[in-house]
């Protein structure tokens, strides 16, 4: 992941995740990780542990291509996947699982 360290500052986390095209912010004791340029929070990951946030952010960046299992359609990023899953749910009532491929 980000080396073998177990403690980072938010500034160090920002620098690490920026190299992977991700952003992180701290709000009320939570860390919010998202794709750089994401227009909504639908693709965001929330964590209370900074190390978890860093690791998950790197993992999210490495798994950009995701597959909507029910729809069987590959989409380019989590934001689009979430929007598509929500649209399917709203029109059909079917809950769509999102799976990394």
RAPEWO-V23842 format. One record per pair of residues at least 4 apart in sequence whose ideal C-beta (glycine too) atoms are under 7 Angstrom apart, sorted by the first residue. I is the first residue (numbers start at 1). J is the second residue. If there is no record, write none. Layout:
I:J / I:J
This chain:
1:54 / 1:55 / 1:58 / 2:16 / 2:54 / 2:58 / 6:51 / 8:12 / 8:13 / 8:50 / 8:51 / 8:54 / 10:14 / 10:26 / 10:50 / 11:15 / 12:16 / 13:17 / 13:24 / 13:50 / 13:53 / 13:54 / 14:18 / 14:24 / 16:54 / 17:22 / 17:23 / 17:24 / 17:33 / 17:54 / 17:57 / 20:57 / 20:58 / 20:61 / 21:35 / 21:36 / 21:61 / 22:33 / 22:34 / 22:35 / 22:36 / 22:57 / 22:60 / 22:61 / 23:34 / 23:36 / 24:31 / 24:32 / 24:33 / 24:53 / 24:57 / 25:32 / 26:31 / 27:32 / 29:48 / 30:46 / 30:47 / 30:48 / 31:47 / 31:50 / 31:53 / 32:44 / 32:46 / 33:44 / 33:45 / 33:53 / 33:56 / 33:57 / 33:60 / 34:38 / 34:43 / 34:44 / 35:43 / 35:77 / 35:78 / 35:79 / 38:43 / 38:79 / 39:79 / 40:79 / 42:79 / 42:82 / 42:83 / 43:77 / 43:78 / 43:79 / 43:82 / 45:56 / 45:57 / 45:60 / 47:52 / 47:53 / 47:56 / 49:53 / 50:54 / 51:55 / 52:56 / 53:57 / 54:58 / 55:59 / 56:60 / 57:61 / 58:62 / 59:63 / 60:78 / 63:100 / 64:76 / 64:77 / 65:74 / 65:76 / 65:101 / 66:75 / 66:78 / 66:81 / 66:98 / 66:99 / 66:100 / 66:101 / 67:74 / 67:99 / 67:101 / 68:73 / 68:75 / 68:81 / 68:84 / 68:85 / 68:96 / 68:98 / 69:96 / 69:97 / 69:99 / 70:88 / 70:94 / 70:96 / 70:97 / 71:84 / 71:88 / 71:96 / 75:80 / 75:81 / 75:84 / 76:80 / 77:81 / 78:82 / 79:83 / 80:84 / 81:85 / 81:98 / 82:86 / 83:87 / 84:88 / 85:89 / 85:96 / 85:98 / 86:90 / 87:91 / 88:92 / 88:94 / 88:96 / 89:93 / 89:94 / 89:95 / 89:96
